[in-house]
């Protein structure tokens, strides 16, 4: 299974972005509105400048209670610190990278162009669906007369 399969199966294909100059309050509102845990930070809505997550907000809130007065650019992980994957990457390999790096969202890029975002939840769901399909196929085969 490849990341492209996961992207294709996702109900929401749109990549939601936020600019680095947006306020943290806007970030929080956007995360809540879309019921997601991270946003791609992009100046133009299609390039990858960084990523920002709920975890970033919480960590900065702990260190500096005025985090909500900051900009997204002040708390995001910038592009040089962002791990990305390709649509052609194997699902298991990406799951391993995410687990080892202890992050829950990974931008998907093809030739430096942002094509999607997958979460560890997306990957686990896809993996479980595939395993259930295989189980059903084996069960059907075994019970054939």
C-alpha positions in Angstrom: 0.0 0.0 0.0 1.2 3.4 -0.9 0.5 6.9 0.5 -1.4 7.7 -2.8 -3.9 5.0 -1.9 -4.5 6.7 1.5 -4.9 10.2 -0.1 -7.4 8.8 -2.6 -9.5 7.1 0.1 -9.7 10.2 2.3 -13.1 11.9 2.4 -11.5 15.4 2.5 -9.0 15.9 -0.3 -8.4 19.6 0.2 -5.3 20.7 2.0 -6.2 23.4 4.5 -3.4 26.0 4.9 -2.8 29.1 7.0 -0.3 31.9 6.4 2.6 32.5 8.8 1.4 36.0 9.6 -2.0 34.7 10.8 -2.7 34.9 14.5 -2.7 31.9 16.8 -6.4 32.7 17.6 -7.2 32.3 13.9 -5.1 29.0 13.9 -7.1 27.7 16.8 -10.4 28.6 15.2 -9.4 27.0 11.9 -8.3 23.8 13.6 -11.7 23.7 15.5 -13.7 24.5 12.5 -12.3 21.7 10.4 -11.9 19.3 13.3 -8.2 18.7 12.5 -5.0 18.7 14.5 -2.5 20.4 12.2 -2.3 22.9 9.4 0.2 23.4 6.6 1.7 26.9 6.8 1.9 28.4 3.4 2.4 31.9 2.1 0.5 31.2 -1.2 -1.8 28.3 -0.3 0.1 25.7 -2.3 3.8 25.8 -1.2 5.0 24.2 2.0 6.6 26.8 4.4 6.0 24.8 7.6 3.5 23.0 9.7 1.7 23.9 12.9 -0.3 21.7 15.2 -2.3 21.7 18.4 0.8 20.4 20.1 2.7 23.5 19.1 0.0 25.7 20.6 0.0 23.7 23.9 3.8 23.7 24.2 4.1 27.4 23.6 1.2 28.0 26.0 3.1 26.1 28.7 6.3 28.1 28.1 4.6 31.5 27.4 1.0 32.1 28.4 0.7 34.9 25.8 1.0 32.4 22.9 -2.5 33.5 21.6 -1.0 36.9 20.9 1.7 35.5 18.6 1.6 34.7 14.9 1.6 31.2 13.5 5.2 31.9 12.2 6.4 32.3 15.8 5.2 28.8 16.8 5.3 26.7 13.7 7.9 24.1 12.6 9.6 25.7 9.7 10.2 23.9 6.4 13.8 22.8 7.3 12.4 20.9 10.3 9.4 19.3 8.5 9.5 15.7 7.4 7.6 15.0 4.2 6.7 11.9 2.2 5.8 11.2 -1.4 2.6 9.7 -2.7 4.8 6.7 -3.9 6.1 6.0 -0.4 5.0 2.7 1.3 2.4 3.2 4.0 4.4 1.0 6.5 7.5 3.0 6.0 5.7 6.3 6.6 4.0 4.9 9.7 7.5 4.0 11.0 8.9 7.4 10.3 5.9 9.1 12.0 6.1 6.8 15.0 9.9 7.2 15.4 9.6 11.0 15.0 6.6 11.1 17.4 4.5 13.3 15.1 0.9 12.8 13.9 0.8 14.6 10.6 3.0 14.5 7.5 2.8 16.6 4.4 2.8 14.7 1.1 4.8 16.3 -1.7 5.6 15.4 -5.3 8.5 17.3 -6.9 8.4 19.9 -4.1 4.7 20.5 -4.7 2.3 19.9 -1.8 -0.4 17.3 -2.8 -1.9 16.4 0.5 -1.5 15.7 4.2 -2.0 12.4 6.0 -2.3 11.8 9.7 -1.3 8.7 11.7 -5.1 8.1 12.1 -5.5 8.1 8.3 -2.8 5.5 8.0 -4.1 3.3 10.7 -7.6 3.5 9.3 -6.4 2.5 5.9 -4.3 -0.3 7.2 -7.2 -1.7 9.3 -9.6 -1.4 6.3 -7.1 -3.3 4.2 -6.6 -6.0 6.8 -10.4 -6.4 7.2 -10.8 -6.8 3.4 -8.1 -9.5 3.3 -9.6 -11.3 6.3 -13.0 -11.3 4.6 -11.5 -12.6 1.4 -9.7 -15.4 3.2 -12.9 -16.2 5.2 -14.9 -16.4 1.9 -12.3 -18.6 0.4 -12.1 -21.0 3.3 -15.9 -21.3 3.5 -16.5 -22.0 -0.2 -17.9 -25.4 -0.9 
